[in-house]
Amino acid sequence: MKVKSLLYLFLLFVSVAGKAQVNQSDSLALVEFYNKTQPKNGSWDRHKNWLTSAPLTDWFGVTVANNRVTQLTLTFNNITGKLPPSFLNLTALKKLNLRGNTALSIALSSNLSKLKNLSYLDLQSTNTTGAIPEQLTSLAKLEYLNLSSCFLTGSLPASIDKLQKLNTLILTLSGLGGTLPAGIGNLPSLQVLYLNNNRFSGTLPAQGYLPSLTQWLVGGNGLSGNLPAWLSGSRQLYYFDIAGNNFSGPIPAAWGDSLKGLRYVYAGYNHLSGAIPEWLLQSPVLDDLELNNNEFSRNDNPCTVLSPSILVYQLENNRYNFNGLECLKPNFGGFGNVSPQAPLKIGTKGKQLTLSAGGTLSNNTYSWYRVGTTQATVIAGDSSFTPTQSGQYYARVTNTAVPRLTLTTDTVTYTAAAKAAELHIAVSPNPTKGQVLLSGLNDKTDALVRVTDLSGHLWLQATSRKQAMITLNVANLKPGTYFIAVSGNGGVKTLSLVKD
């Protein structure tokens, strides 16, 4: 039976190769590829003229030039099994596209360098495994590489900058990780870079120059550090996605002079800080600006008017107060969100609680709450508050020009000033000719007692030494009306005394 199969393949090869005058090695490679990758119950979805006497140029998905197979395009074709080693004998291949054959197993190896004429390689959504070999960078003609939605290991080759003709690199959801090689920033022909949703970490290269770059997608990784100023050299960049990383620091000022073609900016869920640049908010071509879940803020209060081109902006979960937001409104038919923002910090000034909520003060209304109560003390146009009771306090602030945002605060503990103890003092007898008894004094503190006439002249002074009552001898005073002032425990009590 095996002899008959081999004889059939030989006769088929003689027929095909003779009629099409195609390289013998190419013909045999295609025949074995077809036989090794058929589904168990059926065949490829599209296989017109394969393994027939028709010339290879008529086989579905095959392109022949100068008697060599130069292109093979068999996307989403139910190809299964393993890619046979003889497939690498198709050394004249310029374009190989096997995208969407999820059950086709391809083990990356250094032998991939045999396909030295490849300019286009697309294995997206196949069962491609292994690490990208360094030898792949010897494919000097490679312009398009797509290994997204595969099952790769390791990181990018250190020598990736050898691919000087590479214009498209798509590695989304490929399983790659590690740090990015410095060479990723030195690909002069690179237009499209998709490294999103992988396991890359570390910082971006310190130096680079990508003059042809139009799309930069590195979102959904663990990248960190500052955004590189050298991206300002990518003047054609219009799609920028770094969302879901750990980038920090401001948006580089250098970008404002060159990245004027940005249309889509996705930088949410990082740690970016500083003010969102005016050149970005007022870009005449920007469609979508998503900077949510960062640490953006601003100290001044310019009335920023959005560019009419911006249809979507998301600035929520930053550290903004009302500064810069009073004129920030969605354009007609668009969507904008600035709420919530990080809680503000309550400060103190003497016995006052103070709060900086930004914006125009007269537009602000401050509602102060004591924890455990629902009733607020509402103050319009004044950011300070002096509670009358001790407790924990927080506030909510609204602004008439930013109705979609209510700022909240942290909670602080406040101790109210102690009230002076009220002295319930009595003097008797009154009127008197000689001695009087002062009762009701605070026996916890000393009290100073002063007896003055109507003109304020001091006639008598005594001190109680933590006594609840003391006796005053006023026998030597002239008849008339006097004042007895008792000072102690933070309060003053004045009584009148008549001397007969």
Secondary structure as a PSIPRED ss2 file (coil, helix, strand):
# PSIPRED VFORMAT (PSIPRED V4.0)

   1 M C   1.000  0.000  0.000
   2 K H   0.000  1.000  0.000
   3 V H   0.000  1.000  0.000
   4 K H   0.000  1.000  0.000
   5 S H   0.000  1.000  0.000
   6 L H   0.000  1.000  0.000
   7 L H   0.000  1.000  0.000
   8 Y H   0.000  1.000  0.000
   9 L H   0.000  1.000  0.000
  10 F H   0.000  1.000  0.000
  11 L H   0.000  1.000  0.000
  12 L H   0.000  1.000  0.000
  13 F H   0.000  1.000  0.000
  14 V H   0.000  1.000  0.000
  15 S H   0.000  1.000  0.000
  16 V H   0.000  1.000  0.000
  17 A H   0.000  1.000  0.000
  18 G H   0.000  1.000  0.000
  19 K H   0.000  1.000  0.000
  20 A H   0.000  1.000  0.000
  21 Q C   1.000  0.000  0.000
  22 V C   1.000  0.000  0.000
  23 N C   1.000  0.000  0.000
  24 Q H   0.000  1.000  0.000
  25 S H   0.000  1.000  0.000
  26 D H   0.000  1.000  0.000
  27 S H   0.000  1.000  0.000
  28 L H   0.000  1.000  0.000
  29 A H   0.000  1.000  0.000
  30 L H   0.000  1.000  0.000
  31 V H   0.000  1.000  0.000
  32 E H   0.000  1.000  0.000
  33 F H   0.000  1.000  0.000
  34 Y H   0.000  1.000  0.000
  35 N H   0.000  1.000  0.000
  36 K H   0.000  1.000  0.000
  37 T C   1.000  0.000  0.000
  38 Q C   1.000  0.000  0.000
  39 P C   1.000  0.000  0.000
  40 K C   1.000  0.000  0.000
  41 N C   1.000  0.000  0.000
  42 G C   1.000  0.000  0.000
  43 S C   1.000  0.000  0.000
  44 W C   1.000  0.000  0.000
  45 D C   1.000  0.000  0.000
  46 R C   1.000  0.000  0.000
  47 H C   1.000  0.000  0.000
  48 K C   1.000  0.000  0.000
  49 N C   1.000  0.000  0.000
  50 W C   1.000  0.000  0.000
  51 L C   1.000  0.000  0.000
  52 T C   1.000  0.000  0.000
  53 S C   1.000  0.000  0.000
  54 A C   1.000  0.000  0.000
  55 P C   1.000  0.000  0.000
  56 L H   0.000  1.000  0.000
  57 T H   0.000  1.000  0.000
  58 D H   0.000  1.000  0.000
  59 W C   1.000  0.000  0.000
  60 F C   1.000  0.000  0.000
  61 G C   1.000  0.000  0.000
  62 V E   0.000  0.000  1.000
  63 T E   0.000  0.000  1.000
  64 V E   0.000  0.000  1.000
  65 A E   0.000  0.000  1.000
  66 N C   1.000  0.000  0.000
  67 N C   1.000  0.000  0.000
  68 R E   0.000  0.000  1.000
  69 V E   0.000  0.000  1.000
  70 T E   0.000  0.000  1.000
  71 Q E   0.000  0.000  1.000
  72 L E   0.000  0.000  1.000
  73 T E   0.000  0.000  1.000
  74 L C   1.000  0.000  0.000
  75 T C   1.000  0.000  0.000
  76 F C   1.000  0.000  0.000
  77 N C   1.000  0.000  0.000
  78 N C   1.000  0.000  0.000
  79 I C   1.000  0.000  0.000
  80 T C   1.000  0.000  0.000
  81 G E   0.000  0.000  1.000
  82 K E   0.000  0.000  1.000
  83 L C   1.000  0.000  0.000
  84 P C   1.000  0.000  0.000
  85 P H   0.000  1.000  0.000
  86 S H   0.000  1.000  0.000
  87 F H   0.000  1.000  0.000
  88 L H   0.000  1.000  0.000
  89 N H   0.000  1.000  0.000
  90 L C   1.000  0.000  0.000
  91 T C   1.000  0.000  0.000
  92 A C   1.000  0.000  0.000
  93 L C   1.000  0.000  0.000
  94 K C   1.000  0.000  0.000
  95 K E   0.000  0.000  1.000
  96 L E   0.000  0.000  1.000
  97 N E   0.000  0.000  1.000
  98 L C   1.000  0.000  0.000
  99 R C   1.000  0.000  0.000
 100 G C   1.000  0.000  0.000
 101 N C   1.000  0.000  0.000
 102 T C   1.000  0.000  0.000
 103 A C   1.000  0.000  0.000
 104 L E   0.000  0.000  1.000
 105 S E   0.000  0.000  1.000
 106 I E   0.000  0.000  1.000
 107 A E   0.000  0.000  1.000
 108 L C   1.000  0.000  0.000
 109 S C   1.000  0.000  0.000
 110 S H   0.000  1.000  0.000
 111 N H   0.000  1.000  0.000
 112 L H   0.000  1.000  0.000
 113 S H   0.000  1.000  0.000
 114 K H   0.000  1.000  0.000
 115 L C   1.000  0.000  0.000
 116 K C   1.000  0.000  0.000
 117 N C   1.000  0.000  0.000
 118 L C   1.000  0.000  0.000
 119 S C   1.000  0.000  0.000
 120 Y E   0.000  0.000  1.000
 121 L E   0.000  0.000  1.000
 122 D E   0.000  0.000  1.000
 123 L C   1.000  0.000  0.000
 124 Q C   1.000  0.000  0.000
 125 S C   1.000  0.000  0.000
 126 T C   1.000  0.000  0.000
 127 N E   0.000  0.000  1.000
 128 T E   0.000  0.000  1.000
 129 T E   0.000  0.000  1.000
 130 G E   0.000  0.000  1.000
 131 A E   0.000  0.000  1.000
 132 I C   1.000  0.000  0.000
 133 P C   1.000  0.000  0.000
 134 E H   0.000  1.000  0.000
 135 Q H   0.000  1.000  0.000
 136 L H   0.000  1.000  0.000
 137 T H   0.000  1.000  0.000
 138 S H   0.000  1.000  0.000
 139 L C   1.000  0.000  0.000
 140 A C   1.000  0.000  0.000
 141 K C   1.000  0.000  0.000
 142 L C   1.000  0.000  0.000
 143 E C   1.000  0.000  0.000
 144 Y E   0.000  0.000  1.000
 145 L E   0.000  0.000  1.000
 146 N E   0.000  0.000  1.000
 147 L C   1.000  0.000  0.000
 148 S C   1.000  0.000  0.000
 149 S C   1.000  0.000  0.000
 150 C C   1.000  0.000  0.000
 151 F E   0.000  0.000  1.000
 152 L E   0.000  0.000  1.000
 153 T E   0.000  0.000  1.000
 154 G C   1.000  0.000  0.000
 155 S C   1.000  0.000  0.000
 156 L C   1.000  0.000  0.000
 157 P C   1.000  0.000  0.000
 158 A C   1.000  0.000  0.000
 159 S C   1.000  0.000  0.000
 160 I H   0.000  1.000  0.000
 161 D H   0.000  1.000  0.000
 162 K H   0.000  1.000  0.000
 163 L C   1.000  0.000  0.000
 164 Q C   1.000  0.000  0.000
 165 K C   1.000  0.000  0.000
 166 L C   1.000  0.000  0.000
 167 N C   1.000  0.000  0.000
 168 T E   0.000  0.000  1.000
 169 L E   0.000  0.000  1.000
 170 I E   0.000  0.000  1.000
 171 L C   1.000  0.000  0.000
 172 T C   1.000  0.000  0.000
 173 L C   1.000  0.000  0.000
 174 S C   1.000  0.000  0.000
 175 G C   1.000  0.000  0.000
 176 L C   1.000  0.000  0.000
 177 G E   0.000  0.000  1.000
 178 G E   0.000  0.000  1.000
 179 T E   0.000  0.000  1.000
 180 L C   1.000  0.000  0.000
 181 P C   1.000  0.000  0.000
 182 A H   0.000  1.000  0.000
 183 G H   0.000  1.000  0.000
 184 I H   0.000  1.000  0.000
 185 G H   0.000  1.000  0.000
 186 N C   1.000  0.000  0.000
 187 L C   1.000  0.000  0.000
 188 P C   1.000  0.000  0.000
 189 S C   1.000  0.000  0.000
 190 L C   1.000  0.000  0.000
 191 Q C   1.000  0.000  0.000
 192 V E   0.000  0.000  1.000
 193 L E   0.000  0.000  1.000
 194 Y E   0.000  0.000  1.000
 195 L C   1.000  0.000  0.000
 196 N C   1.000  0.000  0.000
 197 N C   1.000  0.000  0.000
 198 N C   1.000  0.000  0.000
 199 R E   0.000  0.000  1.000
 200 F E   0.000  0.000  1.000
 201 S E   0.000  0.000  1.000
 202 G E   0.000  0.000  1.000
 203 T E   0.000  0.000  1.000
 204 L C   1.000  0.000  0.000
 205 P C   1.000  0.000  0.000
 206 A C   1.000  0.000  0.000
 207 Q C   1.000  0.000  0.000
 208 G C   1.000  0.000  0.000
 209 Y C   1.000  0.000  0.000
 210 L C   1.000  0.000  0.000
 211 P C   1.000  0.000  0.000
 212 S C   1.000  0.000  0.000
 213 L C   1.000  0.000  0.000
 214 T C   1.000  0.000  0.000
 215 Q E   0.000  0.000  1.000
 216 W E   0.000  0.000  1.000
 217 L E   0.000  0.000  1.000
 218 V C   1.000  0.000  0.000
 219 G C   1.000  0.000  0.000
 220 G C   1.000  0.000  0.000
 221 N C   1.000  0.000  0.000
 222 G E   0.000  0.000  1.000
 223 L E   0.000  0.000  1.000
 224 S E   0.000  0.000  1.000
 225 G E   0.000  0.000  1.000
 226 N E   0.000  0.000  1.000
 227 L C   1.000  0.000  0.000
 228 P C   1.000  0.000  0.000
 229 A H   0.000  1.000  0.000
 230 W H   0.000  1.000  0.000
 231 L H   0.000  1.000  0.000
 232 S H   0.000  1.000  0.000
 233 G H   0.000  1.000  0.000
 234 S C   1.000  0.000  0.000
 235 R C   1.000  0.000  0.000
 236 Q C   1.000  0.000  0.000
 237 L C   1.000  0.000  0.000
 238 Y C   1.000  0.000  0.000
 239 Y E   0.000  0.000  1.000
 240 F E   0.000  0.000  1.000
 241 D E   0.000  0.000  1.000
 242 I C   1.000  0.000  0.000
 243 A C   1.000  0.000  0.000
 244 G C   1.000  0.000  0.000
 245 N C   1.000  0.000  0.000
 246 N E   0.000  0.000  1.000
 247 F E   0.000  0.000  1.000
 248 S E   0.000  0.000  1.000
 249 G E   0.000  0.000  1.000
 250 P C   1.000  0.000  0.000
 251 I C   1.000  0.000  0.000
 252 P C   1.000  0.000  0.000
 253 A H   0.000  1.000  0.000
 254 A H   0.000  1.000  0.000
 255 W H   0.000  1.000  0.000
 256 G H   0.000  1.000  0.000
 257 D H   0.000  1.000  0.000
 258 S C   1.000  0.000  0.000
 259 L C   1.000  0.000  0.000
 260 K C   1.000  0.000  0.000
 261 G C   1.000  0.000  0.000
 262 L C   1.000  0.000  0.000
 263 R C   1.000  0.000  0.000
 264 Y E   0.000  0.000  1.000
 265 V E   0.000  0.000  1.000
 266 Y E   0.000  0.000  1.000
 267 A C   1.000  0.000  0.000
 268 G C   1.000  0.000  0.000
 269 Y C   1.000  0.000  0.000
 270 N C   1.000  0.000  0.000
 271 H E   0.000  0.000  1.000
 272 L E   0.000  0.000  1.000
 273 S E   0.000  0.000  1.000
 274 G E   0.000  0.000  1.000
 275 A C   1.000  0.000  0.000
 276 I C   1.000  0.000  0.000
 277 P C   1.000  0.000  0.000
 278 E H   0.000  1.000  0.000
 279 W H   0.000  1.000  0.000
 280 L H   0.000  1.000  0.000
 281 L H   0.000  1.000  0.000
 282 Q C   1.000  0.000  0.000
 283 S C   1.000  0.000  0.000
 284 P C   1.000  0.000  0.000
 285 V C   1.000  0.000  0.000
 286 L C   1.000  0.000  0.000
 287 D C   1.000  0.000  0.000
 288 D E   0.000  0.000  1.000
 289 L E   0.000  0.000  1.000
 290 E E   0.000  0.000  1.000
 291 L C   1.000  0.000  0.000
 292 N C   1.000  0.000  0.000
 293 N C   1.000  0.000  0.000
 294 N C   1.000  0.000  0.000
 295 E E   0.000  0.000  1.000
 296 F E   0.000  0.000  1.000
 297 S C   1.000  0.000  0.000
 298 R C   1.000  0.000  0.000
 299 N C   1.000  0.000  0.000
 300 D C   1.000  0.000  0.000
 301 N C   1.000  0.000  0.000
 302 P C   1.000  0.000  0.000
 303 C C   1.000  0.000  0.000
 304 T C   1.000  0.000  0.000
 305 V C   1.000  0.000  0.000
 306 L C   1.000  0.000  0.000
 307 S C   1.000  0.000  0.000
 308 P C   1.000  0.000  0.000
 309 S C   1.000  0.000  0.000
 310 I C   1.000  0.000  0.000
 311 L C   1.000  0.000  0.000
 312 V E   0.000  0.000  1.000
 313 Y E   0.000  0.000  1.000
 314 Q E   0.000  0.000  1.000
 315 L C   1.000  0.000  0.000
 316 E C   1.000  0.000  0.000
 317 N C   1.000  0.000  0.000
 318 N C   1.000  0.000  0.000
 319 R C   1.000  0.000  0.000
 320 Y C   1.000  0.000  0.000
 321 N C   1.000  0.000  0.000
 322 F C   1.000  0.000  0.000
 323 N C   1.000  0.000  0.000
 324 G C   1.000  0.000  0.000
 325 L C   1.000  0.000  0.000
 326 E C   1.000  0.000  0.000
 327 C C   1.000  0.000  0.000
 328 L C   1.000  0.000  0.000
 329 K C   1.000  0.000  0.000
 330 P C   1.000  0.000  0.000
 331 N C   1.000  0.000  0.000
 332 F C   1.000  0.000  0.000
 333 G C   1.000  0.000  0.000
 334 G C   1.000  0.000  0.000
 335 F E   0.000  0.000  1.000
 336 G E   0.000  0.000  1.000
 337 N E   0.000  0.000  1.000
 338 V C   1.000  0.000  0.000
 339 S C   1.000  0.000  0.000
 340 P C   1.000  0.000  0.000
 341 Q C   1.000  0.000  0.000
 342 A C   1.000  0.000  0.000
 343 P C   1.000  0.000  0.000
 344 L E   0.000  0.000  1.000
 345 K C   1.000  0.000  0.000
 346 I C   1.000  0.000  0.000
 347 G E   0.000  0.000  1.000
 348 T E   0.000  0.000  1.000
 349 K E   0.000  0.000  1.000
 350 G C   1.000  0.000  0.000
 351 K C   1.000  0.000  0.000
 352 Q E   0.000  0.000  1.000
 353 L E   0.000  0.000  1.000
 354 T E   0.000  0.000  1.000
 355 L C   1.000  0.000  0.000
 356 S C   1.000  0.000  0.000
 357 A C   1.000  0.000  0.000
 358 G C   1.000  0.000  0.000
 359 G C   1.000  0.000  0.000
 360 T C   1.000  0.000  0.000
 361 L H   0.000  1.000  0.000
 362 S H   0.000  1.000  0.000
 363 N H   0.000  1.000  0.000
 364 N E   0.000  0.000  1.000
 365 T E   0.000  0.000  1.000
 366 Y E   0.000  0.000  1.000
 367 S E   0.000  0.000  1.000
 368 W E   0.000  0.000  1.000
 369 Y E   0.000  0.000  1.000
 370 R E   0.000  0.000  1.000
 371 V C   1.000  0.000  0.000
 372 G C   1.000  0.000  0.000
 373 T C   1.000  0.000  0.000
 374 T C   1.000  0.000  0.000
 375 Q C   1.000  0.000  0.000
 376 A C   1.000  0.000  0.000
 377 T E   0.000  0.000  1.000
 378 V E   0.000  0.000  1.000
 379 I E   0.000  0.000  1.000
 380 A E   0.000  0.000  1.000
 381 G C   1.000  0.000  0.000
 382 D C   1.000  0.000  0.000
 383 S C   1.000  0.000  0.000
 384 S E   0.000  0.000  1.000
 385 F E   0.000  0.000  1.000
 386 T C   1.000  0.000  0.000
 387 P C   1.000  0.000  0.000
 388 T C   1.000  0.000  0.000
 389 Q C   1.000  0.000  0.000
 390 S C   1.000  0.000  0.000
 391 G E   0.000  0.000  1.000
 392 Q E   0.000  0.000  1.000
 393 Y E   0.000  0.000  1.000
 394 Y E   0.000  0.000  1.000
 395 A E   0.000  0.000  1.000
 396 R E   0.000  0.000  1.000
 397 V E   0.000  0.000  1.000
 398 T E   0.000  0.000  1.000
 399 N E   0.000  0.000  1.000
 400 T C   1.000  0.000  0.000
 401 A C   1.000  0.000  0.000
 402 V C   1.000  0.000  0.000
 403 P C   1.000  0.000  0.000
 404 R C   1.000  0.000  0.000
 405 L C   1.000  0.000  0.000
 406 T E   0.000  0.000  1.000
 407 L E   0.000  0.000  1.000
 408 T E   0.000  0.000  1.000
 409 T E   0.000  0.000  1.000
 410 D C   1.000  0.000  0.000
 411 T C   1.000  0.000  0.000
 412 V E   0.000  0.000  1.000
 413 T E   0.000  0.000  1.000
 414 Y E   0.000  0.000  1.000
 415 T C   1.000  0.000  0.000
 416 A C   1.000  0.000  0.000
 417 A C   1.000  0.000  0.000
 418 A C   1.000  0.000  0.000
 419 K C   1.000  0.000  0.000
 420 A C   1.000  0.000  0.000
 421 A C   1.000  0.000  0.000
 422 E C   1.000  0.000  0.000
 423 L C   1.000  0.000  0.000
 424 H C   1.000  0.000  0.000
 425 I C   1.000  0.000  0.000
 426 A E   0.000  0.000  1.000
 427 V E   0.000  0.000  1.000
 428 S E   0.000  0.000  1.000
 429 P C   1.000  0.000  0.000
 430 N C   1.000  0.000  0.000
 431 P C   1.000  0.000  0.000
 432 T E   0.000  0.000  1.000
 433 K C   1.000  0.000  0.000
 434 G C   1.000  0.000  0.000
 435 Q E   0.000  0.000  1.000
 436 V E   0.000  0.000  1.000
 437 L E   0.000  0.000  1.000
 438 L E   0.000  0.000  1.000
 439 S E   0.000  0.000  1.000
 440 G C   1.000  0.000  0.000
 441 L C   1.000  0.000  0.000
 442 N C   1.000  0.000  0.000
 443 D C   1.000  0.000  0.000
 444 K C   1.000  0.000  0.000
 445 T C   1.000  0.000  0.000
 446 D C   1.000  0.000  0.000
 447 A E   0.000  0.000  1.000
 448 L E   0.000  0.000  1.000
 449 V E   0.000  0.000  1.000
 450 R E   0.000  0.000  1.000
 451 V E   0.000  0.000  1.000
 452 T E   0.000  0.000  1.000
 453 D E   0.000  0.000  1.000
 454 L C   1.000  0.000  0.000
 455 S C   1.000  0.000  0.000
 456 G C   1.000  0.000  0.000
 457 H C   1.000  0.000  0.000
 458 L E   0.000  0.000  1.000
 459 W E   0.000  0.000  1.000
 460 L E   0.000  0.000  1.000
 461 Q E   0.000  0.000  1.000
 462 A E   0.000  0.000  1.000
 463 T E   0.000  0.000  1.000
 464 S E   0.000  0.000  1.000
 465 R C   1.000  0.000  0.000
 466 K C   1.000  0.000  0.000
 467 Q C   1.000  0.000  0.000
 468 A C   1.000  0.000  0.000
 469 M E   0.000  0.000  1.000
 470 I E   0.000  0.000  1.000
 471 T E   0.000  0.000  1.000
 472 L E   0.000  0.000  1.000
 473 N E   0.000  0.000  1.000
 474 V C   1.000  0.000  0.000
 475 A C   1.000  0.000  0.000
 476 N C   1.000  0.000  0.000
 477 L C   1.000  0.000  0.000
 478 K C   1.000  0.000  0.000
 479 P C   1.000  0.000  0.000
 480 G E   0.000  0.000  1.000
 481 T E   0.000  0.000  1.000
 482 Y E   0.000  0.000  1.000
 483 F E   0.000  0.000  1.000
 484 I E   0.000  0.000  1.000
 485 A E   0.000  0.000  1.000
 486 V E   0.000  0.000  1.000
 487 S E   0.000  0.000  1.000
 488 G E   0.000  0.000  1.000
 489 N C   1.000  0.000  0.000
 490 G C   1.000  0.000  0.000
 491 G E   0.000  0.000  1.000
 492 V E   0.000  0.000  1.000
 493 K E   0.000  0.000  1.000
 494 T E   0.000  0.000  1.000
 495 L E   0.000  0.000  1.000
 496 S E   0.000  0.000  1.000
 497 L E   0.000  0.000  1.000
 498 V E   0.000  0.000  1.000
 499 K E   0.000  0.000  1.000
 500 D C   1.000  0.000  0.000
